[in-house]
Amino acid sequence: MTERRKAIIAGAGVGGLTAGIALQRAGWQVKIFEAAPMLRTGGTGLSIMANAMAALNSIGADGPVEQAGQVIRKFYFKKPGGKLISRIPINEIGEQLGHPNISIQRPLLLRALAQQLAPDTLVTSMRCSGYTNHANGVTVSFEDGSTHEADLLIGADGFNSVIRRQMLGDTPIRHPGYIAWLAVTPFSHPVMTEGYVAHYWGRGKRFGVCSVGNGHVYWWGTCNQKNASPDDYSVSKQDVLDAYAGWAPEVCAAIEATPEDIIFKIHARDRQPVEQFCDGHVALLGDAAHPMLTSLGQGAAQSIEDAVILAERLATTPDLRTALEEYQAYRHPRANEMVNSARFMSGIEQVESGIACWLRDWYIRLTPKNNMRKKNLNILSFNSTMGKK
């Protein structure tokens, strides 16, 4: 009997958990090592778009995710006061692709993925510190001094990945010059029907509200602050209220309904795209490979695509290093396109001059619906290496 191959995954985020599911269903032994003492139980929300749901469906993992989230049924771009700029036919696109677009609370997403792993897969409070490649495998080191052997190490350890740093060195962080406030809170408003998502575009500011189900809303607000200290994560609810004073009633009401201590503050950042995702018996995925801004809602989706494609190549190509080369060659063009597209879109969204904002809104309003649909179909379609969609 052939011994099952072993994989170690550093990081129990969206990409790491998905990779664990995909590899186990392909017959691998998997251990996921998470630096934190438990899966995240707090936090904000995110989108799992149709391409990610298609990828999850290909490994039979989409059901619990859809049940834990809210299908996006209406998607609007609006002016600060609530006047419509344009509507994206997101529900129709999902129906055309055969997979829904989902808004979900991050802890519920992690739980929906983790429950699909084999028992005892996840090990917490274990931070990976590095790796050593060998001819037939890899030795993974941990901060507690222990080491573990495997055929494969997957670096799914996020933006500040230790695995990436060893593989690629220190790659510069790009700061586009704005902050974001984020929260999930119980909230209801007549405007916010089931599956409602809206992005409100102002001058150097944006606000988003997303129905995530169970009477909760995920909201976020961005604000240009080019000189903001990247180490300042303090939050003043009054600052948020002041930033969006006079905006649509549902925007102000969502902020008012949120306790200050559950509002997060982040500094927008990404990195310059790279083409190397692999080194010997080591592969990067998700933010460790291609951190991106949130403007396309594709960060988590691209990490899910990574995980599924990686498992596909490992299942169909006997030589591991060749499989990793195929994964890298297949994934870096699409993932890096998303990094650059998100940054480009972010620049358009965060413009401050009145003329630039008018031109932006005018362009979005007058773009033919077929053109808008085509652009979104390209983003929201999942193409596996097995020829499936």
N, C-alpha and C positions, 0 to 999 in steps of 0.2 A: 504493500500500500504506500502510495506517495505521501510524504509528510506535507502537511499544509503549510503554506508560506505564512510568515509572520510580518505584521506591520505595526509600527508604533506611530501614533498620531500625537503631535504636540499641539494641544489647544482644543477645547471642547466648545467652540463657537459653532456657528451655523455650518461653515465649511467642514470643520473637523468631524462633527457629528454625522453629517451627510456622507463623508468619506468612509466613516466607520460602518454605516449601514450598507453602503454600496459594496465595500470589500467583503464584509461578512456574507452578504448574499452571493458573492462570487467565490466563496469558499475559503477566504483567508481567516487566519487568527488575528484578532485586532485588540490592541490596548490603546486607550486614549488617556493621555496624561494631561490634567488640567492644573494650572498653577494655583487657582483660587480654591478655597475650601469647599465650594459647592457650585453648581450651575447658577447662573445669574437669576435671582428671584425678583429683582427690581429692574427699573430701566424704562425705556421708551418703546416706541413702535417702529415698524418698518413695513415695506412692501415686499411681497413675494409675487413677482409678476409671472405672466403666463409661461415665459420661457423656463423659469425655475420650476414651476408646477409641472411642466412637461418633463423636465429632467427628473424630478422626484417620481413622477408617474412611471418613468422607464425602469425604476428600481422598486416599484410598488410601495413608495413611501409617501405619497401625496395625500392619502385619505385623512390621517390624523392632523395634518397641517391645515387642510381646508376646514375641517371641523372646528379647529381652534381659532380660526380667523373669521374675517368678514369679506365676502366677495364685493369687490368694487363695482358698483352699478352706475355711478355718475361721476364724471371727472370734469371739472371746470377750471378755466383760468379766468380770474376776475380782477377788477380794479380794487384799490384799497377800500372803497366804499361799498363794494359788493356788486357793481355793475358788471355784467357778463362781457368778457373779451372773446372767449371761444370755448367750445365744448369738444372734448376728445371722446370719440366713440369707443371707449375702453371696453365696455361690456360686449359690444358687437364684435370687436377684435378678438376678445377672449372666446366668444362662441365660434368664430371662424376658425381659430386655432385649436379648439377643442379642449382648452384649459382655462380656468378662471384666473383673474388677477386678484390678489388677496392683500388686505391690510390686517396686520396682526400685532399683538403685543409681543415683544421679544422674549420675555420669559416663557410665554405659552408656546412660542415656536420652538424654543430649545427643549422644552418638556415633550412636545409632540415628536421631536426627532429622537431624543434620548430614550423614550419608552420603546423604540423600535430596535434598540441594540440588544445583543445577547447579554444575559446577566453577568455582572462583574467585569464588563468592558471598561467602564470609566473609573479612573483612579484620580482622586482630587488631592490638592495640596502637594503636588509634585511639579516643580518647575524645571523644564529642560534647560541645560546650560551649554550644550554643544554636541558635536557628533564626530566620529572618525569612520571614514569609508574603508572597507576592506574589499578584497577581490570578490567575495561572495556575500557581502552583507554590510551592515553598519552597526557600530557601537554608539549608543546614545547615552550621554552623561546627564546627570541631574544635580541640582544645587545641594542636595543632601549627601552628595558623594557617591551615590549608587550609580551603576551602569546597567543597561539592558541591551541585549543583542536582538537584531531583527534583520529580515531581508530588505525592509524598506522603512524609511522614516519620512513622514509627511509633516512639513512645517505649516501648520494651520494656526500659528500663534500670533496672528494679528499684525497691526500696523507697526508695532515695535518688535517684530519678530527676531528672536535670538538666532533662529535657523537662517533667516535671510541675511542677517549681519555677517554670520560666518561665511556664507556662500558668496555674497556680493560685496562685502565691506559696508562702510557707512555711506548710504545713498541719501542725498540731500532731500529734505522735506520742502515742499512747495506750499507757500501760504498765500492764498488769493486775497486775504485782507478782510475777512468778515467772521463774525461769531454767529453761533446759533444757540437759541434756547429751545429746550424740548421737554415734553411732559406727556404722560397718559393720566387721564382723570375721568371720573364719572361725570357725564355731561349730556344734556339734551337741549335741543333748540329746534324751533319749527323748520328752519332751513335745513337742518341736518337729518335728512331722511336716511333710511337704511342703505348702507353702501355708499354714502356721500363722501367725496373727496374734492377739495377745492384748494387751489393755490391763488393767493391774492398778491398781486405784483405792484409794489410801490417804487419809490425812488431810493435805490440803495438798500431796500428792505423787501422782504417777502414774508408771507405767513401762510402756513398750510394747516388745514384741519381734515382729519381722516377718521371716519367711523371704523372702529376696530371690533365692534360687536359687544354684547353684554352690557349695553348702556355706557360704554366708555368711548372717549375720543382721544386720539393721538394728535397733538398739535406741535408745531415747530415754528419758530420765527428766526429769520436771519437779519443781520444788521451790519453794514459796512463799518469796520473799526480797524483801519490799517495799522494803527500803532498800539493795538491791544497787546498786553503782555501774554505770551503763550502759557505762562504759569498761573494766570489768574482765572480761577474757576468759580469765584464767588458769584452768587446770584442775589439780585434784588428784584422781587416781584414788581416793585414800583417802577424800576427801570424798564421792565418789559411793558407794563401798562402805559408808561410815558411814550415808549417807542411806537406804540400802535394806537395812540389816542386819536379818536375820530374815525377809526377804521370801521368796517362793517360790524353791526351789533353782535353777530355770532363770534367774531374774532375777539372783541373786548370781553364778551361774556365767558368765553372759554378760558381766557387768562384769569378773570375774576374768580372762576370756579376752582382754580387750581391752588392748593396749598404751596406756599413758597418752598418748603423743604423737599418737594418732589420735582422741582424744576431743575433740569440739568443745563449746564452751559458747556459748549464745546467750541474749539477753534477750528474752522474749516482748514483742511490740509489734504494733500495727496503727495505722490512722488512721481518723478519722471519715469515713463514706462521703460521696462527692460525686456530683453528677449530671452534671458536665461531664467528658467524656473526650476532647473534640475542640476544636480551635481552627484554623479555616481549613483548611489542607492538612495538619494534624497530628492524629494520633490516639494516645491512650495505650492500653496493654493490660497485663494481668497486675498485678504488684505496683506498677507505676507508676500504675495507675488505681485499684486497690482492694486495697491490702495487707490481709491478714487473718491471724488466728491459725490455728494448725494443727489445731484441735480437730475439724474436719469432714474433714480430709484433702483439701481442695478448692482449695488455693492454685494448684498447677500445673494442675489440671483446669480451673479458671476461666480461666486464661491461654490454655489450648488452645481453649476455647470462644470466647473473645474473638477469637483469631486466625482461626478458621474462619469465624465470623460476619462479621467484617470483610471477609475475602476474598469471601464470598458477596455482600455488599452492593455491593462495588466491581465485581464481575463482572456484576451484574444491573441496577445503576442507573448510567446513563451519566454523569450529573453527579456529580463527585467529592464536592463539599461536601454534596450531598443524600444521597449514599451514607453519608458519615460521620455525618450527622444521624440516619439510620436505624439505623446501628450503635449510636450512643450511646443512642438511645431504646429499642432492643431489649435492650441488654446491661446498662444500669445497674440496672434493677430486680432482675434475678436475681443479678448479682454482688454488689450491695450487701446483698441479703437474706442471702447467704452470709457476708458480713463480720459482720453483726449476729448471725446464728445461731451462727457460730463463737465470737463473744465471749460470747454467752449460755451456750453449752455449756461453754466454758472456765471460766466462773464456777461452774457446777455441779460440774465435775470437780475444781476446786482448793479446794473448801470444806474447812475444817479442823475444825469442831466435830464431836464424836462424834454428836450428834443429827442434824445436817445430813447427815453421811455415811450414817447409817443410813437416813434418809428417801430420800436419793438412790438408794442401792442397792436399797431396797425398791421404789421406783417403777420402776426399770429392770427388776427381776426380775418384777414383776407386770403390766407393760404387755402387753396382748394381742399375740400375734405378728402378727396382721393389722394392728394399728396401727403396730407397728414396721416391718413391711414397707412399709406405705403411706408412712410418713415417709421411708424410705430410697429408695423409688421416685421420689419427688419430687426428691430431691437427685441421684440417679444417672441420671435421664433427660435426654437431650440433645434439645432441640427447635431445629432449625435454622430459619432464616427461609424456607427452601425447602419447609417442610412435611414434612421427613424426620425420622425418629427413629432 
